[in-house]
């Protein structure tokens, strides 16, 4: 995390999810697209020592319960065939072997979890049920966009929602945070001075509205346009031209 932008909301979300994994519990990360969700999840994975944790990552699609179990089994190295109930038992046996024989704590990350069908999300209950819910073995981290929060409020998913020990969220950057973020990224890239003048920083914020992905794309394209003109700094005109070239 040494090159990540030092913002309290990212640190809080990172530490919260890390605590979930260390406590053998489950949690969620909910954020609109483009705010650094995947990067934050990657940071959490990197912070879990391989000598103590075994992390499994699945990018979610709209699959059935059986097919989602097959995806999970495959990333865990488990035979991904058979009926749904047999798959669940096979996955549980593998998790127990990881915990009891290998001495590792299994962590399952389901990314883009807003695309889970409600009945598929509900399968996390039997998947994490060990010794009649008296033993914590598997940590599950659900990472998704705001519709995931809406889905977790459905009455039939109350049991799953209550299994979540922590919810982390991310928000867009403020104007001041956007300016600091631009300066940070330039420093990480090796720049000794900030190539964005005040007008260009304001334009990037007004267009990108604090979205990290949009900010990165605007800044990079504006830098390319400024370099093509051999300009000493990026101004608001290059940012406006960058917006025109990036989006219809």
Helices and strands as residue ranges (DSSP letters): H 8-22, E 26-30, H 37-47, E 53-59, H 65-76, H 84-96, I 97-101, E 105-111, G 113-115, H 118-121, H 124-127, E 139-144, H 147-152, G 155-157, H 158-163, E 164-169, H 175-188, H 198-208, H 212-228, H 236-246
